[in-house]
Every structure is written in structure tokens, then in C-alpha cells.
């Protein structure tokens, strides 16, 4: 692993500063900076990863999961996805037949009784109290159609067969897979939730122009995407869930959900009619 900075560099942008703070916290929690670089450039629209701002450039390649088998005769998977349908679309990309389910939202019932679920801020260890140990958490994919790679975290007692199924499924969908430590929000989810929270406070709380916030972040953080783009892709409600998971795990934090982000989530939820079956 390349050397990393332990102190935040001077950045004249609150959103970029919050982003880099979360990166340093992830590294302190055991995440590999090369992997963070690869995930943010390969799934979230960053031109350069945070190491360009935090540490000297290195030649190390981010480690990826070895290819895992996915049966040529693929059984139908039971899945229901809430919101953008990212999991369902990933399964379609892998040419996997799907059965409808109404038991859980955003959950794939894998072979070998494993469970794959999108991150909502809870760790795999926490989710194991509901679904058992064979649970694997999928990191946030703001735009799965443009993603090249993704992170997974497994329960510490997850069986090799269940983990192989989750990795093989995503590899069959054309994604490179990183296995990362089981921390709340994983990598992209945690970082983007913090970015959206800070940007919402600047726009809604301090009256800053959203275009100005986007432009400054793109310039300082070396990103082609920006907070307003991620807000449309991810949604304020999902960001609140991720932040709540961080606070539940770590206790009160500096990046607690702001009233501005809560207002944004409430506006989004009341803008669409609620359909009751």
C-alpha cells in the first residue's frame, strides 16, 4: 500500500474537506487507499481518486477479488428492489432470471441460502441478526450502468459458498469486485452521504448557489460528477439512512444529518404520490 497522509490538506471548500475527512477515516478503519481510489473513479464519477490530494502517487494496483464461479445453468434468483432498480438491472446485465419477492426491499436471495443486499448504513454484522451470517453487503452504485467496479463486505462468519455466489454474480454482470472491511456505508455510500449532507447545508442552509457548490467541488475534488448529480441518483432519503447507520455504529459524529438534508428528503417524499397496494 502506498504511504498515506494522516492530516487533512488545506482545501478551501467545505464539501471537498468533508469528502477527504471521510477518506482518512476509512483508511484509519482499515480500508486500502488504492481500493478507495479505484471505487470512486470506477463507480462514482471521480477523475482522480483521493490519493492525488492526500499522498504521493504510487504504482500499486488496487487488489480485486479473484474470479469466482457463477453457474452456467443459473437458477432464478428471488429479488425485489426499491427505488431505482439497480439490483434488478445488475441481474439483467448478468442474464440472471429473477423471481418476484415481497419479503425484503433491495435484497437478492442467493444460492446456498446467502443474502446480497444494498448498503443502507447497516453493517453485514448487524444484518446478520436478521438474516443469519451468510449476508453480503453491496456498496452504493450511483449509476450502475456506468460503473466498472464495486465493493462488497461480508459478515465475519459468512460461508465461502455464499460469498462466492455474491462475487460471481457481480462479476457475471461485468463488474470488478473489491472485498472491503465491513464498516457502515462501506466506501462510496459513506463518502457520498457525507458529501450530500455538507452540500445540502451550503445550498439550503447558507443560501449558496448549487451550481457554484458543484463547480467548486469538481475543481477541488477532481471529479466529473458533483453533489447535485449524486442527489438525483442517490436521493436524500438514502443519504440520511447511510448517515444514521454511521451514527448508530460510531456514536455522535461531526457529520450528523443536517436539517437541510432532512428537508430535501421530505420534499422528495411528498413530491410523488404514495401507492398503497
LINTA-V810316 format. One record per helix or strand. SS is the DSSP state (helix for helix, strand for strand). FROM is the first residue (numbers start at 1). LEN is the number of residues. Records with the same first field share a line. If there is no record, write none. Layout:
SS->FROM-LEN, FROM-LEN
//
This chain:
helix->14-15, 33-11, 51-4, 86-8, 111-3, 124-8, 160-13, 188-18, 210-12, 227-8, 236-15, 259-13
strand->46-1, 77-4, 98-3, 107-3, 115-4, 135-4, 149-6, 176-4, 223-1
//
